[in-house]
Each structure stands twice: as C-alpha cells, then as structure tokens.
C-alpha cells in the first residue's frame, strides 16, 4: 500500500515537473515553421519588460510587453533574424531590455567578477594547502625529534639500571 | 598582519551592507534613455480631436516643447493635468501623445474614437487642459519607437525636433523645478539662435 502511494506521488510530481509553462498568448500565434516558433519563444524569454521589475516579456502582461511581443512576432514573420529583433528593441529601450548584457567597459566587471572570484578562491586554497603542508612537515620533524630524545632517555635509563644491577652483583 | 586579517570579514560585511542600504533609496525605474539626443522617430499620426489632421515630426519643429504621453485611464496622468495647465499658462508648450490601451475597460474591446474623444474632453474640462493638441497613438507605434514603457512619460523636444530629455513618471512642482525646468529653459533659450 505504502509503495503504491509513493509510486503515485512520484508519478504526479514527475508529470507536474514536465508540464512546461503555458504561453497563453502564443497558442493563437501561427508561425511558418518550427524555427520561427523557437526563435519567438527564445526572444520573448530573453527580452525584459521595461516597466515591470524582473519579468521577461513572455511572462508580463504590461501593455508595453504586449506591444513588444507583437512586434517580435511581426518581425519574425517578416523574416527578421534574432539580431534584428534584439537591435530593434535595444535601440528603443537600451541594453536594460535584454537579459544578456553586452561586454563593454561598463559591464566588464560584471562579466569578469565570477572568473576573478574563482581565481581568488583557487589562490586562497593553494595558499592554505601549502601552509598546512609546511605545518604538518614541521610537526612531523618535531615529533621524530622528541621521539629520538625519548628513546635516548630510555636508553640512558636502561644503561643506568644495568649498571646498578651489575654493581650489586 | 594577523590582526588586520581579523577585521576583513567585518569590512566586507560593512561594504555589502552599505551597498544594499543604498539600494533601498534608489529608484528602480530610473535608467538612461537611449532615445534622447536623437531626432523624433518618423511618424504620421492623426490628431485626437480632428482625425483628418495628421501630424508629422516636421510640423512640430520651430519651438521647444514637452511631449506628454498620457491617457484618461491612467490616474497619475489625470493627477498631473492641473499642474501642467499651470505650466501652460506660464507659456510652456505642451503637446499630448495619447496612449491608447489595447483593451480600455471604459471603451470595451472595440476602439471607438467618438467615445474616446468625449471621455478626453470631459476629463480635460474637469482637470484643466494643458495641451496645444493631442496626437493619437492608437497602436502605440510612436510610443514604442520612443521607448515609452508606460504612462505618464514626458519628453523635452527641441526646436530642431531632437529629443533632449526623457522623463519617466509624473510632472509635479518638485520634478519640474529640480529636473525639467532647467532643461526646458536651456533648450528654449536656444530656440531663436538656431
């Protein structure tokens, strides 16, 4: 019984995960081919609504997003490429409107930051490793030294005992 | 050196906290417009009240003016009408760009110009009429070309038809005094010399 329930739940979960977000407006749109439809989906997901905070135009129903979706559709139907549509939008709404900022002097830090952080982490880790290695080797040396001195002391003690034993005899 | 390292997390935390704190007071709607310092986009749109009259950018040259994007459906736009009427009385030239809703709850699904005209003149009688005339942007094509993201927005356009400022949000006494008036005066003064 339990396994059956578990199976049922997992199937339901898997199904809900598979269900892609429905593009309500898109059902009414007709494209000449599958490439155009893909391009439309890609562009409306990548273009950012200028009025709302952090929504792409596919998700937003602000008037400006509706207009931008329509324009994207019209341009794709007329055979515009991905870059044509992006240029058109960026010429009107700025780089803000695209979720992939271009690499220029204003965004250099933005693009480099992850790499710099990774390098810093690797450097830190290397430094730490080296320190640990140095510490453990010096520890080992100290240990062996103390061991040596201890065995020397034991030897001396043994010698003394033997000496005592012999002198008693 | 070790003592200094002890303070590193604190310094990092304070920097981050200050950065995030400054974010609390920043305006997320504020960004540089890319349509400024460019000529008005090409258009040929009808007058809202006399649709037989069509407006083209060339007809708007000769004097610096404010191009105010608005609609009666937009409460903030209605609120700024009376202050802009005061500005008009002070001699500021204001032209309206009427931003039509795709589906206006008042007008319903189909676009009815007569109903819209009645609604607009009603509103302008109530609140004051700051406009010389209104350009009807029924499909919001000029608004899209100007990078309008909603209403109200206001552009300062100089006498050569170059867009000089793009203001997102309403015009109130504070915004006018601190931001728009100096720019308007600056371009206004150059009207004659060009």
Interface residues (C-beta under 8 A of the other chain):
Chain A: X50 X51 X53 X62 X63 X64 X66 X67 X68 X71 X90 X91 X92 X93 X94 X96
Chain B: X28 X31 X32 X33 X34 X35 X99 X101 X102 X140 X143 X144 X145 X146 X147 X148 X149 X150
